[in-house]
């Protein structure tokens, strides 16, 4: 195994890339981070949101939960300070508390990397792997979400003739634009899917960076639905308040030039 630890200039997170040539059996390799954080619970990302789970083992059920699933990031924190760990493609995590000799508590996060089971696939995880993680101190949930996207959808720079404005802008930092695509009916409309990522109400303005008319609310099959109460379109932007973790799909009609 060879591990590269990289801290880029001005970066908020430490990046780790592990290159593993794995040929073990009946073994589990974990990457462990002991953190000086007093956390009674931790947050793990799910699709379009996150869930909180306790760090204690007060019951047999808690003790049996030796590993939990998180999609792109996991976060532990105490009032005023937290740490986020993002992964590129590994989902198994465990979080435990430890007591120091002076009576204080620390939190340890373990991330499963590769395994060597015999069942159901005796060749599972055998061979070469490259696994990336990042750890971001002084992070809240908002920073954890950003770190998860950075790890899994890194920015790709393409040289062009001029700068390009964002296709969609949102005013609230907790609102994430998850997808921008053409409508499936090939009518030329643009579908924008966004969600609230922090688990709180988020009043926001949504504005398209292309010529469009007033957007309509739609379901996941891109069929029109009734707009939520209070939604309003004014001065080229849609004002709407998202519920905690609410997923919203908008359909922006394209404005076609005369003669087309």
Residue pairs with C-beta under 8 A, 6 or more apart in sequence:
1 18
1 19
1 20
1 21
2 18
2 19
3 16
3 17
3 18
3 19
4 16
4 17
4 19
5 14
5 15
5 16
6 14
6 15
6 16
6 17
7 14
7 15
8 15
12 136
12 138
12 139
12 143
13 84
13 86
13 134
13 135
13 136
13 147
13 150
14 134
14 135
14 136
15 132
15 133
15 134
16 31
16 132
16 133
16 134
16 135
17 130
17 131
17 132
18 31
18 113
18 129
18 130
18 131
18 132
18 133
19 128
19 129
19 130
20 29
20 113
20 114
20 128
20 129
20 130
20 131
21 127
21 128
22 29
22 114
22 116
22 125
22 126
22 127
22 128
22 129
23 126
23 127
24 116
25 116
25 118
26 116
26 117
26 118
27 115
27 116
28 112
28 114
28 115
28 116
29 112
29 113
29 114
29 115
30 94
30 110
30 111
30 112
30 113
31 110
31 111
31 113
31 133
32 108
32 109
32 110
32 111
33 83
33 85
33 108
33 109
33 110
33 111
33 135
34 98
34 106
34 107
34 108
35 76
35 83
35 106
35 107
35 108
35 109
36 106
37 76
37 77
37 78
37 81
37 82
37 83
37 106
37 107
38 78
38 104
38 105
38 106
38 107
39 55
39 76
39 77
39 78
39 82
39 95
39 97
39 107
40 54
40 55
40 56
41 52
41 53
41 54
41 55
42 52
42 53
42 55
42 74
42 75
42 76
42 95
42 107
42 109
43 50
43 51
43 52
43 74
43 75
43 76
43 141
43 144
44 50
44 51
44 53
44 68
44 69
44 70
44 71
44 73
44 74
44 75
44 93
45 70
45 71
45 72
45 73
45 74
45 144
45 145
45 148
46 70
46 71
47 71
48 178
48 195
48 197
48 245
48 247
49 195
49 197
49 199
49 245
50 75
50 141
50 197
50 199
53 65
53 68
53 95
54 62
55 76
55 95
55 96
55 97
55 107
56 62
56 97
57 63
57 96
66 94
67 92
67 93
67 94
67 112
68 92
68 93
68 94
68 95
69 91
69 92
69 93
70 87
70 91
70 93
71 91
71 148
72 86
72 87
72 148
72 149
72 151
72 152
73 84
73 85
73 86
73 87
73 144
73 145
73 147
73 148
73 151
74 84
74 85
74 93
74 95
74 109
74 111
74 144
75 82
75 83
75 84
75 85
75 139
75 140
75 141
75 144
76 82
76 83
76 95
76 107
76 109
77 83
77 139
77 140
81 138
82 138
82 139
82 140
82 141
82 144
83 135
83 136
83 137
83 138
83 139
84 135
84 136
84 139
84 143
84 144
84 147
85 109
85 111
85 133
85 134
85 135
85 136
86 133
86 134
86 136
86 144
86 147
86 148
86 150
86 151
86 152
87 111
87 131
87 132
87 133
87 151
88 131
88 132
88 133
88 151
88 152
89 131
89 132
89 152
90 111
90 112
90 113
90 131
90 133
91 112
92 111
92 112
93 109
93 110
93 111
93 112
94 109
94 110
94 112
95 107
95 108
95 109
95 110
96 107
96 108
96 110
97 105
97 106
97 107
97 108
98 105
98 106
98 107
98 108
99 105
100 106
111 133
113 129
113 131
114 125
114 129
114 131
115 124
115 125
116 124
116 125
116 126
117 124
132 151
133 151
134 147
134 150
134 151
136 143
136 144
136 147
139 147
141 197
141 198
141 199
142 173
142 174
142 197
142 198
145 176
145 197
145 198
149 176
165 209
166 209
167 180
167 190
167 208
167 209
167 210
168 177
168 180
168 192
168 194
168 206
168 207
168 208
168 209
169 205
169 206
169 207
169 209
170 177
170 194
170 204
170 205
170 206
170 207
171 204
171 205
172 202
172 203
172 204
172 205
172 242
174 196
174 197
174 198
174 200
174 202
175 194
175 195
175 196
175 197
175 202
175 204
175 206
175 242
176 194
176 195
176 196
176 197
177 192
177 193
177 194
178 193
178 194
178 195
179 191
179 192
179 193
180 190
180 191
180 192
180 193
181 190
181 191
182 188
182 189
182 190
182 191
183 189
183 190
183 191
183 222
183 251
184 191
184 222
185 222
188 254
188 256
189 251
189 252
189 253
189 254
190 208
190 210
190 212
190 251
190 252
190 254
191 218
191 222
191 249
191 250
191 251
191 252
192 206
192 208
192 215
192 249
192 250
192 251
192 252
193 247
193 248
193 249
193 250
194 206
194 242
194 247
194 248
194 250
195 242
195 245
195 246
195 247
195 248
196 202
196 242
196 243
196 244
196 245
196 246
197 245
198 244
199 244
199 245
200 244
201 241
201 242
201 243
201 244
202 241
202 242
203 239
203 240
203 241
203 242
204 239
204 240
204 241
204 242
205 237
205 238
205 239
206 215
206 237
206 238
206 240
206 250
207 236
207 237
207 238
208 215
208 236
208 252
210 252
210 254
211 254
211 255
212 252
212 253
212 254
212 255
213 252
213 253
213 254
213 255
214 233
214 238
214 253
215 233
215 238
215 250
215 251
215 252
215 253
216 224
216 227
216 250
216 251
216 253
217 224
217 225
217 226
217 227
217 228
217 231
217 248
217 249
217 250
217 251
218 224
218 225
218 249
218 250
218 251
219 225
219 249
220 249
222 249
222 251
224 251
227 240
228 240
228 241
230 239
230 240
230 241
231 238
231 239
231 240
232 238
232 239
232 240
233 239
238 250
240 248
242 248
